[in-house]
Amino acid sequence: MTILKPEGTAGHSPHVPEPQADSQIITWRPATHAEDRRRVLRWTCQCKPVVYYLITAGGRGYIERTAPGQATVQSPRMRYAPIADLWELLLLGRAR
């Protein structure tokens, strides 16, 4: 298991590094809010223009990506363990 160390100063969330050349491609889809209740578990630093959120809802998880002037997009919904692994890959620059 890799232990992630956030960059930045106190009060900042992790920064997403530039993706590596061989990084896993995430299939981003237009955002939907089909569930009544969703829980944001983690997020990346809001000092960067692109912010990612790890979300659970309805027993599934997904990653949401927001950026100024762009439509919000989401990863496919999946069980929590695989989405947590994908979140880690994103924070390591091994997914994009």
N, C-alpha and C positions, 0 to 999 in steps of 0.2 A: 504494500500500500504506500502510495506517495503522500507525503505530508506537504500541503500547500502553505506557502508563506506569503501573505499579502504584501504587495508593494505599497509605497506611499507612506503617509504619516498616520498617526493615531486618528481614528474616526473615519478613515477611508476604507473602502472595500477593495477586494483584489482588482488588479488591472489585467485585462486580457491582452496577452502579447500578440505580435504579428504571427499569423499561422505559418507553420513549417511547410515546406514544399510538398511533403508526403502526407499532409494532414487529412483526416477523415472529413468528407463533405457532409454537411448537415442539409437535409432537404427542408428549406424554409417554405412555409405556406402562409397565406394571408391569415391574420389573426381572427379567431372566432371566440366568442364568450358564451359557449353553449351551456356551461355549467353555472348554477346559481351561486355557488360558493367556491372560491379558490383561495389558496393560501400561498403567499410568496415566502419561500424558505430562505433564499439567498439572492444576492444581486451583486453586480460588479460596480466599481467606483463610478459615481455620477460626475466626476471631473472630466471624464472622457465623453466624446460625443455619442458613441454607441454604448448602450447599457443593456446588459443581459440579466434576465430574472429566471431563477429556478422556481417553478410553480407546481403545486399539486392541487388536484381537483377531481372529485368523483373516483377516487382510488387510483388515479393515473397521474403521471407527471409529464411536464414538458418545459422547454426553454423558450422564453420570449425575448425577442430582440427589438429594441427601440432606437431610433435615431431621429434627430431633428429634420423635418422636411421629408421624411420617408414614412411609408406605411409600416405599422407594427406587424411583425411576422412571428410565427411560432414553429417550433420543431414538431414532428409527429408526437402524439401522445403515446406513452409506453409505461410499463411497470416502473416502480420507483428505482429499483437497483440499476437497470440499464440507463435510465435518464440521469441518475447520480454519476454513473461512470462517464456518460457523455459530457456532463457539466465539468467534471475533472479534466477531461481531454481538452475542452474549450479553454479552461484556465491555464493549461500547460502549453497552449499553442498547437495542439495536436488534432484540433477539429476547427472547422470554419463554416 
